[in-house]
Amino acid sequence: MTEYQLRIYRIKPGTMAEFIEGWRKHMVPLREKYGFTVLYAFNHEEKNEFVWLVSHDGPEGYAAAEAVYYQSPERNSLSWDPKPYIEHIELRILKSVPIHLTQQHQ
């Protein structure tokens, strides 16, 4: 079952470009190595927000997969740390909603 997580970061003023560069170079490949798919990323410049949607499809569930990711040797020895760029993090687990109703619900 595919689960999704919406990650909303408020980035410290003046550091967005540097954050995005590090995120692309370090975070995305490592997430993908651990079975996650980064679906979208958005930058809301006026609010210094960086918003991304990541998914994981596996029987163990998103939380278990993320625990493995955060405990991995690669994550713990990462040469780039996103924390100095981030003022606030908001995380939301999301479930997909069918867009089209079946005929019986119309």
RALINNOR-V366049 format. One record per pair of residues at least 4 apart in sequence whose C-alpha atoms are under 6 Angstrom apart, sorted by the first residue. I is the first residue (numbers start at 0). J is the second residue. D is the distance in Angstrom with one decimal. If there is no record, write none. Layout:
I,J,D / I,J,D
This chain:
0,56,5.4 / 0,57,6.0 / 1,55,5.5 / 1,56,4.1 / 2,54,5.6 / 2,55,5.5 / 3,53,5.7 / 3,54,4.3 / 3,92,5.7 / 3,93,5.1 / 4,52,5.8 / 4,53,5.4 / 4,91,5.5 / 4,92,4.4 / 4,93,5.8 / 5,51,5.9 / 5,52,4.7 / 5,90,5.8 / 5,91,5.1 / 6,50,5.6 / 6,51,5.3 / 6,89,6.0 / 6,90,4.8 / 7,49,5.9 / 7,50,4.5 / 7,88,5.8 / 7,89,5.0 / 8,48,5.5 / 8,49,5.1 / 8,87,5.7 / 8,88,4.7 / 9,47,5.6 / 9,48,4.5 / 9,85,5.9 / 9,86,5.4 / 9,87,5.1 / 10,47,5.3 / 10,48,5.9 / 10,84,5.6 / 10,85,4.6 / 10,86,5.6 / 11,84,5.5 / 11,85,5.9 / 11,86,5.8 / 18,22,6.0 / 21,25,5.7 / 22,26,4.8 / 23,27,5.5 / 30,35,5.3 / 31,35,4.8 / 31,36,5.8 / 35,54,5.6 / 35,55,4.7 / 36,53,5.5 / 36,54,5.2 / 37,53,4.4 / 38,52,5.5 / 38,53,5.6 / 39,51,5.4 / 39,52,5.3 / 40,50,5.6 / 40,51,4.1 / 41,49,5.8 / 41,50,5.1 / 42,48,5.9 / 42,49,4.6 / 43,47,5.9 / 43,48,5.0 / 55,61,5.9 / 59,63,5.9 / 67,71,6.0 / 69,74,5.9 / 73,77,5.9 / 100,104,6.0
